[in-house]
Amino acid sequence: MQGFWRLKFRQLLTEIGCPVFGTAILVFALVFVPPSETHAGGAPLCSQIFVEVKTIDARETFTAADVEVRTAVEQNRAQVKALLSADEALMAKLLAIRSAKQTLDISYYIFSRDKGGYLILNEVKEAVKRGVTVRLMVDSVGSMHITHTELLALIQMSQKEGMGKIEIVTINPWTTLPRALARIGHMLTGRRSETVDSQVSLNNRSHDKILLVDAATPEMLAIIGSRNIADGYFGLNRDGREAFRDVELMIRPPAGEANTAISDVLQTYYNRLFSNYLNKALAEKLYRFFRVDYTFEVDRMEKTYEEYVAQETVRNRLAEMQNQDFLKTGFEDSAAGLVHEIQNLTHDKEHFVQRWKYWRRQANPDSLMRSLKESILNAKKKVTIVSPYPLLGKRDIRMLKIWLLKNPQAEFELIANSTATNDSFVTQAVFDQYVAPALLKLKQDPAIGDRLRVYSYHGLDAQKPELKGNLLHAKIAIIDGKDVLIGTSNFDPRSRIHNSEMGVWLDGAQTVEQFQSYSNSLIAKSYSWGAPEWHQAREKGWGKYQQILQQYIYRLTEALGGIHML
């Protein structure tokens, strides 16, 4: 009976939660936010960025103070292979974990307690039984749960004789009472606790997504990209579709060499994540619930896997991948350079301006965002950016204009979500009311024109137009068709100054071409932002009301100062 009422309560929240929240925002905006004097005729709202951008000419340049160009990212030889399809990505992870002989290192922002999560945990369980040493990290916000009984089950199982060692930590948890009280006290009084980390912000999140098998050995295999562990990323939804369009990358050391440099780099990075002093070992919860037997979670893992492989298509594909030696064949030689924003995990500046200043002056030399800016400034032909939430700021747009004016043959294209596919309505409101109009304003300069293109991904299938388009979640940057960055960063302020992010620069010709083709396939399912078909799509269904809500969300965000921080 308790489960029945819990289900009814969730359904009630789903049905009335969003309308009530949206109505509250509308009322607040209408009552407290003054109308924008610059808004007219339904045109997208925009800030004073146009005044700043239009004064730029080709003679301007960036000084070291404007863009602190990083030192060259360390490049290591590696073998790489793209994982573009959802089902293949899941099966590759299962086979990779199954192949582990010594160590297994895993970290994901979202590790859901659904079919996809239990399939991965079942393989981790089997690895522990084989004596493999396992380290697992989950973010305390992205993978929020009160008890994490599925993870405690693995710890409990590992304490039996003959099992491998497993360590599980939650990253920067806010659920511990002493830390929460200390941080509240710090916010109210300004006094920092001497015994509890009270000043480090709860905004410091690990957005990393990495799977390392037998790290720091010649047999190392890494899977890096932007896919989380959840049904929607693996096509395990009820309709069998991939809810999120996403990409990943497999990395191995060079074939036939004793060179383990890339393995060492990735292992060192994971060690830094795992040993962060803000992490909390999940094993401590065992002492609170030591009388509980978590065998039921182990049974669920096994049952989930049995149901998965009971499907003939799954069985056949797994067998085919094993016969083809999928984890070792089809790789391409490439340089691989790791970039990241790990310094954000221990950032103790609460205020946005303080964080921004710190990022500009003291960011690590292998900063992902700094490496991207430098790569764009050095590009000569074409830059393609794919991101679900690309909240570019005034300086970013100013940089793009300077770069386009200095390179008359260069092109820039940006592929982002639309209101039909985005899962963050506030972010989409800022993009549609601020970022996209600012970029299109640049096109009015005859020297730029159509060399700058902004696409709004709708994800609709021409064969099944009745189905809603899947959400774009991939994060890709392609420079001159020669280099590609695959990682976790959304190329937005949060990724720049709050989250720990990671990515890898590659130059393998075949791999770059694969991701360029992938980007082109996204464009084929996109509208040009601001085009007639884009406007028509926004008028369908609840589109008109979404546009009104977007405007008020933007006005509220601008009134609170959020826009001027970009």
N, C-alpha and C positions, 0 to 999 in steps of 0.2 A: 504493500500500500504506500509505503514511504517513497519508493521509486516512482510510483504513478504520479504522486503530487509533485515530485521534483521535476518530472517530465513536463507536467502541465505548467509549472512555474517558468521553465525555460521557454516553452512555446509562447507564454504570455509576454515574456521579455522580448522575444524575437518579433512578435506582432506589434507591440506598442512602444518598444524601447526606442527604435530609430525615429518614428514620427514625433514622439514626445521630445527627444533630444533636438531634432531639427526645428521644431516649433519654438523651443526655448531659445535657440540661437537666433531665430528670426525676430522674436519678440525683443530680445536683448539688443540686437542690432538696430531695430526700428526705433526703440526708445532712447537708447544711449549713444548711438553712433550717428553723428551728423552726416547728411548726404554729401557725396563727393561733388565738388563744383566742377571737376574736370570730366565727369561722366555725362555723356550725351548720346541719345539715340540708340541705346542698347549696345554701344561699342564697349569692348573690354576695358575695365579699369586699368590704369597704369600709373606709375609714380613718376618722380622727377628724373628717372633714369634717362628718359628721352632727351632731356635738356643736357645731361652730362654727355651722353653718347654722341649726339649730333655735332658736338664741337670738335670731335677727334678727326685728325687727318692722317695721311700716310706718313708724315714726317715724325709722328710721335712714336715713342718706343717705351718699353718697360725698363726701369732701372732695377738695380739689385734690391732696392727697397720695395718696389712694386711686386715683383715676383722673385722670390729668393730661390734661384735655380739650384736644385740639388746637385750633389756630386753624382758621378755616374753610378748607376745601380750595378752591383756585382752580378756579372753574367756567368752562369755555369752551363756546361753542356748537359743535355738531357734528351730523353725520348718522350714525345708527347702524343696524345691521342684524344680527339674530341668526343664528348658524350652529349649528343644533341637530343635524343629521344628519351621520353620518361621511363618507359619499361626497360630499355637497355641500361639506363642509369641505375635503376634499382637492382637489376640482376648483376650488374658489374660490382656493385657494393657487396651483394651477398657472396659472390664468388671471391672477391678480394678478401673479405673477412675470413672466409673459409680457407683461404690459402695461407693465413698468418701462421708462422712457425715460432716466432720469438716474442714480438711485441705488437700491440695494437693501440693506436692513439686516435681518439675521436673527439671532435668538438663541433657542435652545431648550435646556432641561435635558437631554432625551433626544433625540438625533438618531441613529436606528438605521441600521445598514448592512443594511437589508432593502428590500423592494419599495417601501414608502412613502418611505423615505429616498432611494433612487435616483431615484424619480420627481421629487422636489423638486430633487435635485441636477442632473438633466437639464435642468430649466428654468433653473436658475442658470447652468449651462454655456452655454445658448443666450443668456442675458442678457449674459454676459461676451463672447460673440462679437459681440453688437450694440454693444459699447462701453460697457455700463452699469458703473458703479463699484459693487462689491459688498463689503460687510463681513459676515462670518459669525462668530458666537461659538457654541461648544459647551462645556458644562460638562465638566471633566476627570474627574468621577466619574460623572455621569449618562450621559455619552457616552464612557465609558472605552474606549480602544483603544490598542495599542502604537504602531502606525504611522500610522493614519488615511490609508491610501493613496488612498481615495476623495476626500479633501479635498486631498491633495497633488497629485492629478491635475488639479484645477481650477487650483491655483497654477502648476503646470508649463505648462498650456495657456495661461494668461494672459500668460506671458512671450513668447509669439509676437507677431509684428508685427500691429498692427491690433486687438488684443484689449483689452477693458476691464480696469481694475485690480481685483484682488481681494485682500482682506486677511482672513486667518482666524486667530483666536486661540482658545486653550483657556483657560478661566477657572480661576484659582488651581490650576495643576497641581501634583500631588505627585510626578510621575514624574521630575523633574529631580534628579539625584543630589546636587548641592551643597545644594539647598533641603532635601531629605530629611535629609541628615546634619546640617545646621545646626539643623533642628527637633528632631531626636533629641537633639542636644547641649544644646539649650535646655531640653528636658524633663528631662534627667538632671542638669544642672549649674545651671540657672537663668540661665546667661549667654547673652546675646543676641549673635548675629553682627553685626558692623558692616557686612558686605558682602552678606549674604544675609538675606532676610526670614524669620527663624526663629520669630518670636513669633506672627505672625498664624496663626490656627488653620486646619487643613485642613477644619474643619467649616463654614467660610465658603463657601457654595455659592450659585450663581446658579440659582434656580428659575424665572427669568423665561421667558416664552414670547411672542415678539413677532416679527411680520413687518411691516416698513415699506417701502412702495414710494414712491419719489420724495418722500421726507420733506422737510418744510419748504417745500413748494410747494403751490399751490392744488389740485393734482391728487393730493395725498397719499392713500394708502390704507393703513390699518393693520388687521392681524388680531391680536387679543389674546384670550387665554383660557387654559384649562388643558390643552389637547391638546398632547401631545408629537408628535414625528415618528417614527412607528412603525406597523407594519401593524395592530396591535390598535386603534389610534385611528381608523383609516380603513376598517374593515370589509374588510381585505385578507387575513384569515385563511383557512385552508383551508375552513372551513364558511361563509365569506362573511358572518359576523356581526360586529357591532361588539363587540369584546371589552371595551371601556371605554365607559361612558355619560359623555359629556362635552359641553361647550359652548364656543363661541367667539363673538367679536363683531367685526364689521367697522365701522371708523370712517373717516369722510371729513370734510373741512372743510365748513362750511355752503354750500349750493348758491347760486350766483349772487353770491357775496361774495368780496372779496379778503382776507377774514379768515383768516389762517393760524395763529392762536394755538394751536389744538389740535395742529397739525402741529409747531409750534415746541416745544411742551411734550414731545411724544413723541420728537422728534429730540434734544432736550437730555438726556432721560433715557437714551436709547440711547448717546449720546456718553459719558455718565458711566460706563455699564457697559463700553463698549468701551475706554475710556482708563484703566481701573483698572490700577494699577501691578503688581498681582499676575498679570495676564494674560500669556500667553507666545505670541508669534507662531509659528504652525505652520510658516512658511516656513523657519525655522532647521533643520528636519529635512531639507530638501532638500539641505543641504550634507553631511549624513551619508549620504544615499542618492542622491547626484546622478547616479549612473550608471544608475539604474533608470528605465525608461520606463514611465510609468503610463497609457499609452494603453489598456491592457486595462480600466481602470476607466471610462474614457470610453465604451468599447464596451459595457460592462455597463449604463451609464446609458441609452444609446440603445436597447439591446435590451429593457430593462425597460419603457421607455415604449412601444415598438412592441407588446409583448405586452399592455400595459394597454389601449391604444386599439384593439387588434384585437377586443376585446369589443364587440359591437353595442350593448349597453345603455350602455356607457361613451361610445362614439362619439356616440350619439344625445343623451345627456344633456349632454355637452360642447358639442355644436352648439346645443342648445336654450338653454343658459346664455349662449352667445355671442350668439345671436340676440336674446335678451331683454335684452342688455346688463346681465347679472347684477351686475357690479361697480359699477354706477351707479344702478340702479333698485331700488325697494322699501325705500329708506332712510327713516328717521323723524328729524325734528328733535328734539334733546335736548341738555340740558346734560351735559357730560362733565368729570369731575374725576379726575385721575390721583392715585393713592395708591400708596405703595411702602414697602419696607424696605431700601433700597439701602445704608444705613449699616452693615448687618451684614457687608458684604463686606470691610470694613477693620477689623473689630472685633478688638482684640488681647487681649481678656480670655478666657483659656482656661476658667476655672471657671464653671460654670452660674450660681452665685449672683452672681458679678461681672457676668456678662452681663445677668442679670435686673435688677439694680440700675441698670446703665447704660441699659437699655432704658426703664425707668420715668422716669429723670431727664433723659436726654439724647437721646431718640429724636427723629427729625426731625419737623417740624410737619405733614408730609403722610404720617405713618405710617399704613399700611393698618389695622393692628389697633386703633390708637387711634381712628381714624375710625369703625371698626365699633362699638367700645364706646360712643362718644358717640352714634351713631345709634340704638343699642338703647335707651340711657337716655332719648333724646328721643322714642322711638316711643310711640304712644298706643293702637294697635289690635292689630297683629299683626306678629310677626317670624318669618320662615322662614329657617332655615340649612340648606344642603346641603353636606356635606363627607364625603370618604371616611374621614378620620382626625381627628375633632373631639375632641381631648384637652383638654377644659376643666378648668381648675384650680379650687382652692378659691375664689379671688377671683372667678373668672368665675361660678361657681354662686351665690356670695353676691350678686353683682351682679344676676343674673337673679331671685333671690327678692325682693330689694328692689324691682326694677322691677315685678314682677308684683303685689306687695302695694300699691304706690303707684298702679297702674293697674288697677282691679278689672275692667275690660272687656277688657284686653289678653290676647293669646294668644301662646304661643311653641311652635314646632314644629321639631324637629331630625331630619334624615334622614341616616343614616349607613349604612355597609356592615354586613354580617353575616359570620359565620364562613364562609358558603358563597361569598361574593363577594370578601372582602378578600384582598389580596396581601401584607399585613403582619400576620403572626400575633401578634407581640408587641404591636403597636398595638391590634389587636382585643381581645386579652386585657385590656389596661388599660381599654379602653372598656367591655367587658362586665362587668368585675369592679369597676370604680371609677366611671367617669363616668356611665353609664346608671343604676346603682343610686342614685347621689347625686341625679340629677335626679328620679328617680321618688320619692325620699324627700320631695322638695318637694311632690309631689302629695297627700301625706297631710295637708297643711295645708288645712282646708276653704275657706280664702280663696283657694286656688289651684286645687286639684282638677284637673279635666280641661282646664283652660286651658293646661296644659303637656303636650306630647305628644312622645314619642320613637319614631322608626320605624327598623326594621332592614330594609334593602333586600335582597331575595332575587333580584330580577331574572328570575324564572322567566316563561317565555312559556306562557300557558294553552293555546295551540295546539300547542306543542312541549314538553310537560313533561319529556321525556327529556333535554333539553339543559340544561347548567349555566347558571345566570344570569350575565349579564355584570357586570363590576365597575363600581361607581360611582366616577367620578373627577372629576365636576363640582364646582366650588366656587362657591356662589351665596349671597348674602344679600339678602333682600327685606324692606324696611321699610315697614309700613303700606300695602302695595300701591301705593306711590308712587315709591319709589326702589329701585334694585337695584345690587348690587356684583358685578361679574364679574371674576375674577382668578385668580391662581395659588396663593394662600394656602390651606392646609388648616385654618386657624384653630387651630393647635396650637403648643406651645412652640417647636418647631424653626422653624416659619414666622415666629415672633415675634422670636426672638433669634439665629438662626443663618443663615437663608437670606435672599438678596435676593429679594423678592417684589414683584409689581405687580398693580394692579387698577384698574378704572374705575367710578366711581359714575355712574349714569344716571337720568334722570327721565322719559324718553319713555313715555307711557302705553301705547302699543301694545307696545313692547319689554318693559316691566315685566310686562304681561299675558302675553306669550309665555313669559317665564321662570317666572311663577307657574303657568301651565298645565303647563310642563315639570316643575316640582316636584310638582304634583298627580299627574302620570303616574308619577313615582317612588313616591309614596305608594301608588298603586294596585298597585304591585309590591313592597310592603313589608308586614311584620308589625309590629304594635304591640309594642315591646320589653317582654318579660315576659308577654305574652298567651299563652293556651294553645297557639295555633297556632305561636307563636314557639318554645315549649318542644318541641313535636312536631317541628318542623323540625330542631332541634338534636339530636334523638335518632336521626335517620336516618344510615345509613352509619357513618362514623367519628366521628359527632357526640359520642358518650359519651366517647371517648378525647380528643377535642378539648377538651371541657369540663374534664377532669382536667388536661390539659396547660396550659390557660388558667390554672387556679388556681395551679399551681406556677410558671408564668411570672410571674404577678402577685405571688406571695409572694416570689420571687427579686428582682423589681424593687423591691418595697417594702422588702425587707431591705437592698438596696444604696442606698436613699435616693432612688430615682428618683421614686416617687409623691409624696413630701413636697415635691418641688421644683415640682410643678404649681401 
